[in-house]
Every structure is written in structure tokens, then in C-alpha cells.
């Protein structure tokens, strides 16, 4: 979804860019068909060689596994960036591998959908979306400035912060809503399995609340594994609020909240 959308956005808004794709063969075929890439290469070292920008739109675990290979074969003048949803673990790993001239810049587009896959890619996915960048807004590296310009050309809004602050923020504004949707879905499934016809009365409010529950598990498995401490803190805050609601359902204390 993210890689395909980024390719489509480049082809539309940065027509001078030459976009080469690397992925599984079936994904590359789809990317070529929809016009997200101009060339495809199934060999990772060859795909990143000579690139000015390497954009990693892969699951967190796969990204961590591939960083050593990319660091080994990427050109010294290149900027390597990612689109992963957690940053502390990944940026720490990147710092260990990118010790040469190639530059790594952690990134996270706050743009997405509850459906995944390149079939759902859209050139305007980043339009108006916040795009987290890990580092200093005053970074003097021309490669970083060039990437920021590119993001603005595709409609994204760069936001600078450190990795730990990013992971705490997304635990509350992204990861927590996802897990609450999953929990609500599980509660309803358990109830309806007992023969309760409650879903006959379900309306758009419930559909909105459950929308995120359809997100792919492998993506969220990696997110939970690499941001567990912050997510636990967010969940504990919700549990406290739920306990408060349960305690005061029959009095007027909720009026003051």
C-alpha cells in the first residue's frame, strides 16, 4: 500500500524521477501494471545500487532483516529511508549498520487505510498527511533537504521529532485505536457466537468503530513487538478509564468528566 502509493505519487508529481521496484515477483508485476514503477529488479543489491533514494516500504521485521544488506550495497551518496510504524528499534539498528557515507533517515507517513496491498495504492494517499521524520529540522545534509522537498511535492506535511517521542505518540494515536477496534470485534464475536442477535441492530457507528479491525495481523504483530512498552502504557490508561466508567455508571460523577 505505502510503497505502491509512494511510487504512484512520484510518477504523478515528480515525473523526472526514475522509479525502480524490488519485491516479490507478483507484487512487481502489479506495480508495473498500475504504473507505480518504471523498472523492476528481483535482486536487492542490484536494485539499490546507483540509487539516490532507497525507500523501504516493508514490514518492520523484514526491514530490520534487510538493513545490513542495503547498507552494504547502497551507494555512498544515497539517502535510505523507511516507512515503518515504529522507530526506536529500527533507528537504533540503522545507526549500527549505516556507518559509512550513505545516510539513513527514519520516517513514518501517517497515511494509510484499513486495507493493505498494492491493489489499494493511490497517488494522493499522502496528500495532507503528516509525515514523521526522525531527526533535526535544521539538518544541513542536502540529501535530507531534497527528501523533504520531495515529500512536500507529493502533498505530505513533514513533522520532525526523535524516535522515542514518535513511538510514544503513535502508541496513543495509532496503535491504541487499532487494538481497541480488535478488542471490540472480539467481544462482539464472542457474544454473537452465543446466539445473541445483536448485530441485527448494528449501524454505521459500529462499522466506524470496527473499521481498523480489518488491518493485516503481520503488520500489527511487528508493531506490538517493537513498541510494547508504550502500547502497554496506553492500554493501561484506557483500562483505568473503563474502570472509572464501570464504577460510576449509576451516579452523576460522569457528568463532571
Beta strands, then each sheet from edge to edge (+ up, - down):
strand 1: 20-21
strand 2: 39-40
strand 3: 53-56
strand 4: 79-82
strand 5: 103-105
strand 6: 107-109
strand 7: 130-134
strand 8: 157-161
sheet 1: 1+ 2+
sheet 2: 3+ 4+ 5+
sheet 3: 6+ 7- 8-
end
